[in-house]
């Protein structure tokens, strides 16, 4: 399991088995950012965050635990996410 924080929303306990799917979605976010395609970026970021929510279990706010990964807020702008992207996207692996 890994803890993924969505900024402004909270943490999700996500099984390692979801990592391949999340990496695929992350690559699509990265491609949209690199292309400067705001519409595709918004759709792909929504897809990635939705997958974290669907595959993960919400960690209650009163539970304090470190996040393994931090993803941008749903309303993040393309330029903000571009600044966060590393060589491996938002999700290493």
N, C-alpha and C positions, 0 to 999 in steps of 0.2 A: 504494500500500500504506500501511497505517497500523498502528501498534503499539498493541494494546489489552492492558492489564494487568488480570487478574482477581486482586484482592487475595487473598493467601494461596495462590495457585496458580501464577502466572507470567504470561509475556507471549505474545501471539499476533500474528503478522504476518497481517493481514486485508486482502483486496483491497477497494479503494474500491467495487467493484461490489456488495459486500454491505451497503453503508451504508443503502440503502432498506429492506431487510429488517430490519436491526438497529434502525433508527428506528421501524419499526412495532412491533417487540417492546418497545422502550423505552417507547413510548407506552402500551402495555398495562401495563407495570410501573408507570408513573406513575399511570395511572387506578386501579389496585388500591391504590396507596399513598394517593391522595387519597380513595378510598372507605373506607379503613381496613379493607379486606378482606384479612385475613392469609392465608387459604387461596389466594385468587386471586393475591396478591402472591408467595407462595412458588412457585406454578406458573409465573407469568409471568417471575420472575427466573430460574428454572431454564431456561425456554425461551430467554431472552436469552443466558445463559451458554453453553448448549448450541450455539446458533447461532455464537457466537464460536469455540468449539472446533472445530465442524464446518467452518466456512468458512475458518478461519485455520490457519496453520502454527505449531506451538509453537516459540518462540525458546529455544534452549538456555540453561540457567542461567548458563553461563560467558560468554555474549555480553552485553555491557553496552550498552544502548541506551535512549534516553528513550522513555517511553510517550506516545502522542498522547491516549489516553483511559484512564481508570482506572474499572473497574467494581467493585462491592462483591463481597465474598466470598460463596460459595454459601450459607453459614450466617448471613448478615447478617439482622438483625431489621428489621421494617418501620419502626420509629422511626429506626433508623440510616440507612436508605436515604432516608427522608423528609428527613433533615437534609442529604443529599448532592444532592438533586434541585434543579436550577435551573429557570428558566423553560422550558428546552428539554429537560428530563429529564436523564438520565445521558449521553446521546449528543447533542451539539448537531447541528443540521442539519435 
